[in-house]
Amino acid sequence: MKIVNSLKTAKLREKGCQIVRRRGRVYVINKKQPRFKARQG
């Protein structure tokens, strides 16, 4: 999982990426490619 300042670049890596909010943190997850994960930090 990458920790990035801006999730926009992480979301553009693959078209299956989606942004979710969990426990006050913002994540990018991808069901098709599970290695494309990022957290805003």
N, C-alpha and C positions, 0 to 999 in steps of 0.2 A: 504494500500500500504506500502510495506517495502522499506526502503532506505538502500541499501547495498553497500559495497565497490566493491565487485566482483559480476557481474551478472551471472557468470557461474553456481554457486550453485542454483540461482533462476531459471535458465533455465532448470536445470536437475530435478526440482521437479515434472514435469509432461511433458508428451511427446507433448502436444499441445501448449507449450509455445513458443513464438517467440520474437525476439529482434527487436525493432523499434527505430528509431531516430526521435525525435520531438523537435523542437526549441532548438537544440544543446544538449539536454539531451537524455540519452539512457534509454529505458524502456523495461521491459519484460511484455508482455500481453498474455492473454490466452482467446480465445473466448469461449471454452467449459466450463472452470472453471473461471469465472470472478474474483474470490477472489485471484487468483494467480497473483498478480501484484507487480512489483518492479521497483524501479528507482535507477540508479547509482548516488551516491552522496558521 
